[in-house]
C-alpha cells in the first residue's frame, strides 16, 4: 500500500528533453541544420537528465542517423520512443538506447494520440518487451492513466509507465484539469504499488508542468514541443533551465 504523503521520500523529478522538433525544423527544408545532436548537447549542458527521441516509422523528424550519433555522444540516458514492431525492435537492438518507450503510432496523426493499448495486446507485446530486457534495455510503456492499462503493464513486467498527460493538458478549466489530474494521481499510486517506476509526458508546458511534477511517485517528465518552441525564441539552454525551474516551483497555496 502507498505511504501517507508526509512519509514519502522527496525525489527530484528528472527532465527528459525530447528533441524531435529540432529535427522537424530541419526536415521542413531538407537541410543539415538545426541538428538535434547539437541540441541534445546543449540540453545536457543546461541540466537535462535524459535525451528522448521518437524514431517514427515515417521518419518525419528524427532519422536513423540521429539515433546512431546520439548513442555515441549523449552522456545522460538516451530514451528511444518507438512503435512495438519487429522492425523497430531490430533497430533498438542495434542502437542500444538506455530506455525504450513503446508508443502507439498512426501515420496520419499529427502527434502521438492516446496511450498504448497494453491490455488486450499482451501476446504481441510480451516478446518485444522480453527481447529489449534481455538486451539490458529498460522498458517503459506510454499509457493512458487507467487502472486497466497500469495493471496490464505491471503484468508484462515493464520497468516504467509513462502516463499520457495529453487529456490533462487539453482540459479546459480548473475543474476539468483537476479531474484529469485525479486520474493521473490514481494511476501513479497504483503503478507504484505494483512496483512500476512512474513517468509522464505529452503536451506539458511551462504552466501546466508543476502539478504533474508534484504527483506522488513522479520520477521523470519527457517534454518536447513546448520546450523546443521556447528554445527557438530564447535559446536551448535557457529553455531547459526555465523548464527545470518550472518543474521544481513550490505548489501554490491551496493545492
Ligand atoms: N512522451 C511521449 C511518449 C511522447 O510520444 C511525446 C511526444 O513525442 C512526448 C513525451 C513529448 O510530448 P510533447 O512534445 O507534447 O512535449
Boltz pocket constraint, residues with backbone or C-beta under 6 A from the ligand:
constraints:
  - pocket:
      binder: B
      contacts: [[A, 18], [A, 20], [A, 54], [A, 81], [A, 101], [A, 103], [A, 111], [A, 112], [A, 142], [A, 162], [A, 200], [A, 201], [A, 202], [A, 203], [A, 204], [A, 222], [A, 223], [A, 224], [A, 225], [A, 226]]
      max_distance: 6.0
